[in-house]
Amino acid sequence: MNIFRNREKSTQLVTRGRFEIEREGSVASLEYALAGPILELIHTEVPESMRGTGAGSSLVESALQWAREHKVKIDVVCPFVAEYLSKHPEYADLLLR
């Protein structure tokens, strides 16, 4: 007996990518995954030569502004993003949890 007969299969499209900032040949990035209305912020990588320049914060702010413009919620995996959000409560409405 097939109890799943006539059931539609669910599909979920996940897009992976990264926000980037390039300065003098070095690239800082924030990796993400977008699945439906949720933008998962996974990992921030800032080269040594770019640390202390605000590059990481600029990446996070760009991602948060993109999320707001596209009306998606964010799921934070990256500790750097979590720390940024703790200092910027104006983005609290974007948090999934």
C-alpha positions in Angstrom: 0.0 0.0 0.0 1.4 3.4 -1.0 0.2 6.0 1.5 2.0 8.8 -0.3 0.2 8.3 -3.6 -1.0 11.5 -5.3 1.1 13.7 -3.1 3.1 16.5 -4.6 6.8 16.6 -3.9 8.1 19.7 -2.2 11.1 21.5 -3.6 13.2 24.1 -1.9 15.5 26.3 -3.9 18.6 27.4 -2.0 20.9 30.0 -3.4 24.4 30.3 -2.0 26.7 33.3 -2.5 28.7 36.0 -0.8 28.8 39.7 -0.3 32.3 41.0 -1.1 34.5 44.1 -0.6 37.8 44.3 -2.6 40.6 46.6 -1.6 44.1 46.7 -3.0 43.9 43.1 -4.2 42.4 41.7 -1.0 38.8 40.5 -0.7 36.7 40.4 2.4 33.5 38.3 2.2 30.3 37.3 4.0 28.9 34.0 2.9 25.2 33.5 2.8 22.4 31.0 1.8 19.0 32.3 0.7 16.1 29.9 1.0 12.7 31.4 0.3 12.2 34.3 2.7 15.2 33.5 4.9 18.8 34.8 4.4 21.2 32.7 6.4 24.4 34.7 7.2 27.0 32.0 7.6 30.6 33.2 7.7 32.6 36.4 7.5 36.2 36.3 6.3 38.4 39.4 6.5 42.0 39.2 5.4 44.6 40.4 7.9 45.4 43.4 5.7 41.8 44.6 5.9 41.1 44.0 9.6 40.3 47.1 11.6 39.2 49.0 8.5 35.4 48.4 9.0 35.3 46.0 6.1 33.5 43.3 8.1 30.9 45.8 9.5 30.3 47.1 6.0 29.7 43.6 4.7 27.2 42.9 7.5 25.4 46.2 7.0 25.1 45.6 3.2 23.6 42.2 3.9 21.1 43.6 6.4 20.1 46.4 4.1 19.6 43.9 1.3 17.4 41.7 3.6 15.3 44.7 4.5 14.9 45.8 0.9 13.9 42.3 -0.2 11.6 41.7 2.9 13.4 38.6 4.1 14.3 37.5 7.6 17.9 36.7 8.7 19.2 33.6 10.4 22.5 34.3 12.0 25.2 31.6 12.1 28.3 33.8 12.0 29.5 35.1 15.4 30.8 38.3 13.8 27.3 39.1 12.5 25.8 38.2 15.9 28.2 40.6 17.6 27.3 43.4 15.1 23.6 42.9 15.7 24.1 43.1 19.5 25.4 46.7 18.9 22.8 47.6 16.3 19.3 47.0 17.6 17.8 48.9 14.7 18.1 45.6 12.7 16.4 43.4 15.4 13.2 43.3 13.4 15.0 41.3 10.7 16.0 38.4 13.0 14.3 35.1 12.4 14.5 34.2 16.1 
